[in-house]
Amino acid sequence: MWSHLVSDVSYEELHAFAASIGCPPRAFERDHYDVPSYRYADAVAAGAVEIGSKELVRRITDAGLRRPKGRTA
């Protein structure tokens, strides 16, 4: 099982947070990091906020950070 780690602020914040909890760069896909279930508690303990998938999409869309499949920009 996987979770998605996103930022509703910037990609710089996302990459820095991901690095701080040990997510490798290869875990980044378009607009999020894939976080395996065994790392989920580490992310939350470090400050990640648990939200549902609809809220996740709303937040990153509102922030202009959403990159749906099929788009290169």
N, C-alpha and C positions, 0 to 999 in steps of 0.2 A: 504494500500500500504506500501511496505517495501523497504528499501535500505540496501545495504551491506556495512559494515565498515571493511576495511582491512588495513594492513600495508605492505609496500614493504621494510621494514627494519627488523622487528623482531616481534615475538609474545609478547615479553615483552612490546615493544612500543604500540602494539595494545591494550593489556589489560590495560595498564596505561591510554591511551587516552580514551578508552571506560569508564573506571571508572570515569575519570575526567568529563565526560558529563552525568554521571548517568546511563549508561547501566548496567543492572544487569548481573552477570556471567551467568545466565541461557539463556541469549540472544546470547551466543557464540555457534557457530556450525562449527566444524571442522577447518575452516580457516578464519572465519569472524563472525562479530556480525550482527544480524538482528536489524535494526533501524527502528522503526515505523515512518510514515510520519510526525507525529506531533513533532518528535525530530530531523528531518532532518536539519532544520535551525540552531538548537543548535550545531549540529556537524560541519556544515560549518563555523559558527561563531567562533568555537573553533579551526579551522585550517584544517578541513577535506577538501580535494580537490575533486571537482566533476569531475568524469570521466565516460565514458561508460563501459558497461559490458565487451566488448572485451579487452579494455585497462586494466581493472581491472584484468582480468584473465592473461593477458600478464605480468603485473607487479608482481603479486604474484608468478607466475610460474618462472619468471626470478630470483626472490629473493629466490626461493627454499621453499616457504611457502604455496604452493598450496596443498590441501588435498582433492582430488576428492572423491565423494561418493564411498563407497565400499572399500576404503583403510584405514587400521588401523594405518599406520605409517605416 
